[in-house]
Amino acid sequence: MPQPPSEPTASPAAAPTSTAAGPAASSTAASTAGVAATVASLMPRAKSELGELVAFRSVADPEQFPVSECEGAAGWIADALRAEGFLDVAALDTPDGTQSVYGYLPGPAGAPTVLLYAHYDVQPPLDEAAWRTPPFELTDGADGRWYGRGAADCKGGFIMHLLALRAVRENGGLPVSVKMIAEGSEEQGTGGLEQYARAHPELLAADAVVIGDTGNFRCGVPTVTATLRGMTLLRVQVDTLEGNLHSGLFGGAAPDALAALLRTLDSLRDAEGNTVVDGLDSDARWEGMPYPEEDFRRDAKVLDGVGLLGGGTVADRLWARPAVTVLGIDCPPVVGATPSVHASARALVSLRIPPGTDVEKAIELLVAHVESHVPWQARVTTEVIGQGQPFSADTSSPAYTAMATALCEAYDGLEMQVSGMGGSIPLCNALDALYPDAEILLIGLSEPEAQIHAVNESVDPRELERMAVAEALFLHGYARQKNA
């Protein structure tokens, strides 16, 4: 395993060169118009680079894609950082067997340090035949969006960071020191980077952290994310027989493992669709910005006449309450199925866990619930696969004030909105624990139309452009704020 890069010394930070960090930051704030013009001029290059990065089938699961795909993406990112003058660039071998790419770009002496985060691993493409375009080929859509797996989540986030840094250096110079980390297994939830950071606590230390892995409430609405739900994955297996049996000879008395599994999974929701895990609070309220039901139905592409799950507001259900999802079931497909009573069945269950609930306790309750709701004394085994704590940010912090100003300027005077997000970014809690004084901001490109984790993922290039402008303005504004 390569050693972690040594912490940068004071000398390069004290005298940044045009190669490493651009000219020293000027005392005059970079103009919004100048930054916006620079980012606009760089968009063709950004599109080309995103296309190269999307081409890597970097799903961090060797059972689905070769490890060489992730290694290729990590190498591409490392080369990109070196080309920008980053120092100490390294592909870090993390304990889960994946690589996270690190680099350091020194700013002026005494400047604050900002950590920029993205991840280059992606979700599998699912049904490739359902994609309108090749999933690993960045493609222009008739709607003006760029389609491809990872275009928004989160290879586009890495390109957003590069765009912002290039614009900053062309408009007054780099006013802060920058650390960049591109994770290689975020989508798998295996915690490799969190473990690595805990073992090397100085590596990612920063005054502010910009997590480029969330997104706007919708296109054109500048948004920061205040909360993230935690998560766990639970593999459940039910066994009832030594082997499958003829359903005509034994059906009706022989215990069917598939039926037992379905009954068990059904116990995790009530008749209204609310998640029900014995002992787990499921009626919390969201106090922030609302999410109108008609907007959600449109964003989620709910079929006409089909009801939503659960009670309370949509925001309650997405951002303040736990949510169970059955991700997959191992059972015979309809085509080729035989008339059999099944001896074994298996499912993968996800539980999203809201802020205020400890993940370890939630896992304990989920396992106990599953084991106590298996019918007919069927044998059940459970295995926890990955977990992450929920996260809540302090949106009153100085960094958020600087981001609010930057987003307002980048979005033509629109006020920054604050929302929650039902997804999980486990690294946030690790960074919060390691660096309690660091301000953690969550922004990104994953608005509803992006369809992350689904087929036909895409990014709106206008969002990429505006968010890069906002991040560049934030870096200048945050430096002025810290130096005031």
Secondary structure by P-SEA (a helix, b strand, c coil): cccccccccccccccccccccccccccccccaaaaaaaaaaaaaaaaaaaaaaaccccccccccccaaaaaaaaaaaaaaaaaacccccccccccccbbbbbbbbbccccbbbbbbbbbcccccccccccccccccccccccccccccccccccaaaaaaaaaaaaaaaacccccbbbbbbbbcccccccaaaaaaaaaccccccccbbbbcccccccccbbbbbcbbbbbbbbbbbbbcccccccccccccccccaaaaaaaaaaacccccccccccccccccccccbbbbaaaaaaaaccccccccccccccccccccbbbbbbccccccccccccccccccccbbbbbbbcccccaaaaaaaaaaaaaaacccccbbbbbbcbbbbbbbbccccaaaaaaaaaaaaaacccccccccccccccaaaaaaaacccbbbbbccccccccccccccccccaaaaaaaaaaaaaaaaaaaaaaac
